[in-house]
Amino acid sequence: MTHPQLLEKNSPNTYRLMNLTSLLNESPDELLYGKVGYLFAVLFVNKHISGKEIIPVNHIEQIIASILKSGKQFSQQMKSKSPLLWQWHDKIYLGAAHGMAGILYMLLQARAYIHVDDVRSFLKPAVDWLLSQQFPSGNYPSSLESASGDRLVQWCHGAPGFVPLCILAYQVFEEEKYLKIAIHCGDVIWQRGLCTKGYSLCHGVSGNAYAFLQLYQATKKPAYLYRACCFLEWCAVERPGAELHKPDRPASLFEGLLGRIYLVEDIINPLQSKFPAFCL
């Protein structure tokens, strides 16, 4: 955790964080490289640094307005049935890392800064459209009209990244259908979630374990905690041949060992666990 004095209201670090708004016009909207990741950063600072509102409300609203504006414009350009639509690298990604699931999840977490009419008229219909793209299996495509088909079951692309969105939508809109979709996604992960790409948070078994922790938090059913522990055990043992794709950054949070360590720490207190850099 950053020391509170490093992010006081008028500190150089706070100014550096706020000055990143100058990049909004040239940044994508997705989580890992774009505006939604920036939105998470300012929300995180306000929530966790000494209980102070270090980042002003109008600054956060400016970031959200930029995300919503591009989503509305691209939707109109594509004549989409969804009132919000975003692209990254010329693809309409649907998952958590680069696509709509991650963007909509972060916007719902920031709903206190969004007018209730926009939540109802734009966010909810966009969530409903996105969830309608589900394969019969319960999994989700990596992108609209994806050539990879029903293949990827990982946090960045596929069902695992949709679990937190569905659970939050269930909590916000109080409609049972969202929880049912989250549970269906959980079944897909249990059946197919031991990824050949390895153990990472982004595209591996550690990230998939978090979906079970999120379902455990929402339902309090011990079966989900058991499943999370099973996936953790798989990550801890490192069976020969289980990791067919070695990570480019073996020590990193999202690709490497640090992500597994983070999961081990989080699973000790499963009701307080949060997927890093994603769940506030």
Secondary structure as GFF3:
##gff-version 3
##sequence-region A 1 280
A	DSSP	three_ten_helix	4	7	.	.	.	ID=ss1
A	DSSP	alpha_helix	12	18	.	.	.	ID=ss2
A	DSSP	three_ten_helix	19	26	.	.	.	ID=ss3
A	DSSP	alpha_helix	35	48	.	.	.	ID=ss4
A	DSSP	alpha_helix	57	78	.	.	.	ID=ss5
A	DSSP	alpha_helix	100	109	.	.	.	ID=ss6
A	DSSP	three_ten_helix	111	113	.	.	.	ID=ss7
A	DSSP	alpha_helix	116	118	.	.	.	ID=ss8
A	DSSP	pi_helix	119	123	.	.	.	ID=ss9
A	DSSP	alpha_helix	124	131	.	.	.	ID=ss10
A	DSSP	three_ten_helix	159	162	.	.	.	ID=ss11
A	DSSP	alpha_helix	163	173	.	.	.	ID=ss12
A	DSSP	alpha_helix	176	192	.	.	.	ID=ss13
A	DSSP	alpha_helix	205	219	.	.	.	ID=ss14
A	DSSP	alpha_helix	222	237	.	.	.	ID=ss15
A	DSSP	alpha_helix	257	267	.	.	.	ID=ss16
A	DSSP	three_ten_helix	270	272	.	.	.	ID=ss17
###
